[in-house]
C-alpha cells in the first residue's frame, strides 16, 4: 500500500477529542505509511494558536507532517449545518492531496492498536470497507435518495452497500472525478448542500456509474467499534470495549453526543481502555480527559443544534416537494 494522507475535520466541540486522536496517531501509525496529516479547521473563529502549539507535539513522529487548514481555504462553503459542511470538506479536500489515496477520519476516531496497511487495503489493492444491509437501517432513505440523484436504481443495493462510517479510505482520483462531474452548473459544495447528499454514499455511488462495488471494494472490512449516544450505558460500553479488544479493527470511537450520557462505570471503563493502550497515563487522567470532552460538547453543541433548525425545515420542505413532483401524473 502506498503512503496515504490522513484527513480529520473538527470544530470547537471536538478539540479534546482531536488531542486524543493525535496522541493515538503518534503512537500507532507508522510514519512510513503517511505522507501528511491534514486537520481541517471547521470552527467559527479558527483554532487558537496556543491550542495548535499544544496539539502538534501529540502527533509524535508525525508532527512535522501535520498541516492545519481553515475550512474556507479548502473550498467556499455554503450556509449549512456544521455536519453538512464537514461532509463536503471530506471530499473537497481531495484537491489539496498529493497521495493516491487518503483516509477520512472524524474527531471521534482514535487508534488503540497499530494500524497496518492490511486494515485499509486488501491484498489485491481494493479498498477494504465495512458493509451491511440497509433494509431496516435509519439511513436507508439517504441511500435511496443519493443513488436516485445519480440516476441509479437503488433497489439492488439496499440489501448490501458500504458503510458510511469513518475511518474511510478514498481514492483521490475518483473523488476529483466526482467533484468535477457534479460542479458543471454550480460549485460542488452548493450542489451537495442543495440536494441533501451524503458524502460516502455519493462516493460509492459515483463508482457504480461505470462498474460494480465488488470491482472497487473488498466489502469484508472490519467494523470499528463505536460508543454511540444510544449505547452509552455501562453494559453497552462494556460490550463495545470487548468488541474492540477481540476484533480486527485498530480504531475505537466515542461519539461526542454520547459523552453526557455516560455514567461513572462507563467512564471508568473508557478511561481504563485508554490507559491500557497508552493514550492516557492512568484512569484518573482518562477521567479528566473525558470530563474536558464533555464540557466542550455541552458548551458548543447546543449552539449548533439551534442553528440547525432552519436547515432542517428547508430539508424537510425540499424533500416533501420532491415527493409531490414524483407523485404528480
N, C-alpha and C positions, 0 to 999 in steps of 0.2 A: 504494500500500500504506500502510495506517495504521501509525503507530509501534507497535512491539512491546516487550514485556518480554523480557529475556534472563535465563534461569534456568540456574544451574550448581549441581550438588550435589557436595560434596567431603568428604574425610576426611583423616586425618593423613598417609597415604602420598602425597597428591597436592598438597601445598601449593606446592611448587616449580612444579608444572605449572600451578596456578592463577595464580601470578605471571606466568608466560609468557603464559597466556591473557589476563590483564588487560592486559598490555602490548600484545598484538595487538588487543584490542578498542579500546583507546585510540587506536591507530594507524589502524585500518582500518574502524571502524564509525562512520558519520555520526551524530552526536548527534540530528539531526533525525528519525532513524528509530527512536529508542529512548525509551521512556517511563521505564524503570527497569531496573536490573540487580539481580537477587536472587541472592545467594550463600548457598546452603543448607548450613549447617554440620552435617555428619553425623558429626563427630568425637566421641570419647567424653567429652572434658573441655572442649570448646569451644575455638575458636581463640584463641590468646593475643592480648591487646590490642596487644602490640608487633608481632606479625605483621600484624594488621589495619591498624595505623598505617602500616606499610611498604607494604602492599598497595594501599591506596586511591589514592595518587598515580599508581600504574602505569596506572590506568584513564584518565588524561589528562582530557579534557573531560567524560568520563562519571562522574568520581569522585563528584560531588555527587548522582548518581542511584543510587549503589550502596547496597544495604541487606544487611547480614549477618544472617541469621535462623537461629536454632538449630532443628534438625530437630524437636525436641519441641514447638516453638511453631507449627510448620506443622500437625502432626497427632499425636495419640497413636499411637506406633508399636508394633507387636507385637514380640516377641522373635524376631528373624530375622537372617539374614546381612546384612552391610552392602550388598551389591549388591542384595539384595531391597528393603531399605528405601529405597535410592536410587531404585529404580523407583517405589515408592509415592509418594515425595516429588515426583517429576516430575509426577504427576497431582494429588495433594492440594494442591499449591501454587496450583492454579487458584483456590482460594477466596480467595487474597490478591491476585489480579491484577485490575487495572482495565482493561487494554488488551484489545481484542477477540481478539488472538492473542498467543502467546508462543513463543519459541524455546528449546527444551531443549538444553542442552549438557552434555557430560561434561568433566571436567577435562583430558582428553587432547586436546581440540579447541583449535586456535588458528588465527587468521587469518594468511594470508601475502599477502593482496591485499584490496583494498576489497570489502566485502560489500554489493552493490547489492540493492535490493528485488526485482529480477527473478531473483535466485538463489532466493529463498524463495517467490515467488508468480508464477503465470502471468498473462498479460495479462487473462484473464477472471476473475481473482480466486481461482481454485482454488490450493490449496497445491501447490507443486512438491516431489515426493519421488522418491527413487530406488526402483526396484522391480526384482525379478528372480524367477527360478523357485526354488522351494523343493523341487523334485523330488528333488534329491540333497543339499540343504543340511542341515547339522547341526541347524538349528533347526526342521526340518520337524515333528518330534513336538510341539514347543511350539506351533507354529501350529495344528496339528490340535487339540491339547488346548484352546487358548483358544477357537477357533471352535466346537468341540463344547460347551464350557461355556456359550457364548452361545446355544446352540440352533440353530446354523448348520451347514450341510453343508460341511465343509472341502474336499471333493474339487474343486469348481470353482476353488478359489483357490490350490491348491498350486503350480500352474504359473506364477502371476503374482500377486504380493502386495507391498505396500510393504515396504521395508527397515526394519530395527529399529535403525538407527544414527543417532547424532547428527552434525550438527545436525538437529533435527526441529521443524517448525512445527506448533503445535497451536492449535485453535480453543477459546477459553476456554469458550464456552457449551456446546460438545459435551462437553468434559471435565467441566463441572459436571453436565450431564445424566447422564453416566456415573457420577460419584461418587454422585449421588442414587439412581440406578437400582439400584446394587449395594450400597446400605447400608440395606436395609429391615429385616434381622434382626440385623445386627451392623455394626460400623464398616466402612467401605470398606477400610481398611488390614488389618483382620483377615480380611475376605473375600478380599482379594487374596493374602495370605500363605497362608491355609488351602487355597486352591485352586491354588497354584503358577502364578499368572498371569504374563503378560509385558506390560509397560506399553504398548508401541506396537502389538503385535498386538491387545491389548484395545481400544485407542483406535480403530484402523482397523476392527476387527470390530464395535464398537458402532455405527458409522455404516452398516454393511451391514444392520442390522436394519430400516432404513427407506429404503434407497437402494442405489446401486451405488458402487463405488470410483471409477469414472470421473466420477460426478457431483460427488464431493468433492475428487478429486485429479487433477492432471496428473502422470502417472506417468513422465514423461520427465526428471525432475530429475537433475542432475549428481551423480555419486558423489564423495565427498570421500576422497582417498587417506589410508590408514591404515597405519602400521607396526605390524603385529600380532606377537605373540610368535613365531608360526611363520614370519614373514617378516623376521626381524631380521638376516639375513646381509647382507654388504656388497652382494652382487649384487641381492638383493631390495629393499634400501633404495634403491639407485640407481634401480631401475625405479619405485619408489613416488615418489621425488622427481621423476623425469622426468614421471610422470603428473601430478604437481602443477603442474609448470612449464608443461605443454602443455594441461592440462584446463580445465574451466569452473568448477570449484569454488574459492572463495577460502579454503576451510578445509583444514587439514592436521592429522594426528593421530599421536601416538605413544602406544601403549598402555603403561601403566606396567609390565606384566609382560614387555614386550619389552626394557626398559632393561638388565637384567643380561645379556642375550644379545647385545647389540651389540658388535661388535669395534671395533678402533681406526679402521679405514677407515669403517665405518658411522657412528661417532660424528663423525668429521671431516666427512663429507658432510652430516649433520644440522646440525652447527654452522655450516657454510658456508651452508646454506639459510637458517637463522635470521639470520645476519649480513647476507646479501644482502637480506633483507626487513626489516631494521631492528629485529629483535626482540632482538638482542644486539649488542654492539659489534664483535666480531670472532670468528674461530674459537676463540681461547683462551677468550674469555668464554663462548662456546657450550659448549665442553668443560667449563668449570666448572659451568655450569647443568646439563648432563647428569649430571655426577658427583654433584651435590647431589640431583637427581631420583632417581638410582639408589640413593643412600644412604637416602633416605626410603622408597623402595619396599622395600628389604631390611629396614629397621628395623620396618616396620609390617605388611607383607603376611603374613609368617608367622603372626603372632598371629591375623589374620583367617582364615587358612586352617585352622588348628587349630580355631578356634571354629566353623567351618562343618561339621565332621564330624557332630555330632548332627543338624543341619538336613538334611544330605544323606541321612542314614539315614531321617529322618522322611519326606522327599520320596519316597525310593525305596519305603518301605512304603506310603504313600498311593497312589502310582501302581500298585503291584502289587495293592492291594486293589481299586482301580477296574477293573483288567483282569479280576480274578476275577469281580467283580459283573457286568461286561458279558458275560462268557462263560457265566454261570450261566443255565440254562434258565428 
